[in-house]
Amino acid sequence: MNKALIRLSLLLFFMSSCENKPETVHQIDLELYQKAYDIFKEQSIDSRRFKYDEVIHLVKDRKGIFETVEIGQSVQKKAVYQMTTGKGSTKVLLWSQMHGNESTATMALFDLMNFLEGSADEFDTIRSKILQNLQVRIIPMVNPDGMDLWIRRNALSIDLNRDAVALSSPEAKILKQARDSFEPAFGFNLHDQQTYYNVNQTNKPATISVLAPAFNYQTEVNEVRKKAMQVIIGMDEALQKMIPGQVGKYNDAFEPRAFGDNFQKWGTSTILIESGGLINDPEKQEIRKLNFLAILHALLLIADESYRDYVLDDYYTIPDNDLKLMDLLIKNIALEKEGMTYRTDIGIKRREVDTSYDYYVNGAIDDIGDLSVFYGYEEIDATDMKVVEGKVFPTYFENMDNLTHERVTELLRAGYLAVKVKHVTTESSLHKLPIQVLNQTYELATNISLGATANFFLQKDDQLKYAVINGYLINLESVSMNDFKMKIY
Ligand SMILES: [Zn+2]
């Protein structure tokens, strides 16, 4: 082939592939969506562990375009409500927090309700497109008891998402009844997933995961599931503009007891959204915004039926989720143990531990060995460093006030990772300093082994470079005092 012919055929190839894959089927006006979020964000919520009593007024006292109806009560007699708006013929049901400790989407639904209630502004076109074409029904907080206990399950210890068929819990019955009486064309099943999910073979967290759940073991695609997949392609397109490479596809293995799978089977095109992790967003306020934007965009795609233009193949190109993230990955560090010195990787996860009023973090060693298939939210190449044990400062501190930024920095640099305090006057047993605080009798274990709390130093030549305190990595050159979630032992 001569050069001109090659050029021509390449040109034709690119033209045809462009034709098959329009970049945007639906106009994505992210700037407008973001503006809408900033204006209509529910300001009374700014963290994710809110209680039922703190927010239920946002549901039952809501007047105006929403018709609010109590549709049942939880095991512990908390009312569950549905809120309906819109005059359209296409019915959409969105429900959240079926798992009590998964509240990200609930926040976004409050934001969405505020948005839909607005009027006479630059968002009227979007809003009326939704309200004229759709009937939107929202059930926020399907599991109020689990929410207050901050657990996944309900007060009977039942996982509602494995109770879609057995219906042994009142909350599952409420949700099933809500579907049967409304028979929505589309359903949004809103959850949170572990922050350790990453996008397959990348170091990026699966900040949002999506799925059109299967309706049978063969994971076949029928018209109902196809529509959910098409909406998801559009949502992914919008999300990629905000969090490129951070959307994963959840495993579609059929779970015959789950609500999403059964909604799909019962004829509702069902879209699962899982909120995962995002660096520097422990309270998931950025992810809440992503939920708002993705759901709003999806409602528009459904309202004008433009989702139908998406080609199914594009659903399968959304990368899969994997579970390979850790909070901190220390690579190729020298360790001394059992009289041996060896180089290896240490992986650390900081798990949340609940107290009755708050939570703290337990940063523990999750794995030791060749961790080259894992990724870290924070990673450090420790090829020229070794692990050094830390010390407990021998003199008691009178109280917490003596632990200033300067003093803590000095102590860390001198190789102390814990202090003992005589009088702990803070109301709770929590603190925010990057040092372990012990009461007078507590003995701190400093062994490097699986499951142990990660407390040690990283040393280069004869110089301490980093402290690892309760799994947090602290650069000793500039010790920051950022909001550590620590417990006084
Ligand atoms: Zn869940």
Boltz pocket constraint, residues with backbone or C-beta under 6 A from the ligand:
constraints:
  - pocket:
      binder: B
      contacts: [[A, 99], [A, 102], [A, 190], [A, 191], [A, 192]]
      max_distance: 6.0
